Amino acid sequence: MAEPAVSAHDVQCLVRRKDEIEAQIRACYELLEDQKGVGMSEPLVDAEGYPRADVDLYQVRTARHNIICLQNDHKAVMREVEEALHQLHAREKEKRARDEAEAQAEAVSQNQSPSQPFARVNAVTPGSPASLAGLQVDDEIVEFGSVKAHNFQTLQNIATVVQHSEGKPLSVSVIRGGEKVHLGLTPKHWAGKGLLGCNIVPLQR
């Protein structure tokens, strides 16, 4: 069974535990300090080998024992903190790598599909809505209203958008001389045929 993932909260709890152990160790050392400054290794017997009468032997022994136990606990908690931080960083790194990969894939798909031309303008009548919008012969269409390379099937798609957009500006993007150009085209009745006054042919893929 996989171990549950370590959270930042787990790490905070471990760090709190570490701080508590350190505080307890300090308290034990202060107790030894109060007992005539006996540390961890000063003898508890006098020159004749009798137990020292000037210190509380029970307290000193208990404090020394506690310090040894607490230091072992401290080592164990430090190992856990290190391991938990290591796991957190590894997960963060993994997540970052995943996010970057997704962002890159997104950017690539954004760059590819919207800029993929699917049709070409092969005639524009002067004075027509298409001409007024700035469409030119040989413009390669990458976006015609809601029609783009990924959902374009036949010229009927464009015809439908034109009919639904009579009198309303349509966003049209074309590739002209290697550059992407954005135009606003409003399909409407004019002196000539249709609502656009241009001829569009599908690009051979």
Order of alpha helices (4+ residues) and beta strands (2+ residues): alpha-alpha-beta-alpha-beta-beta-alpha-beta-beta-beta
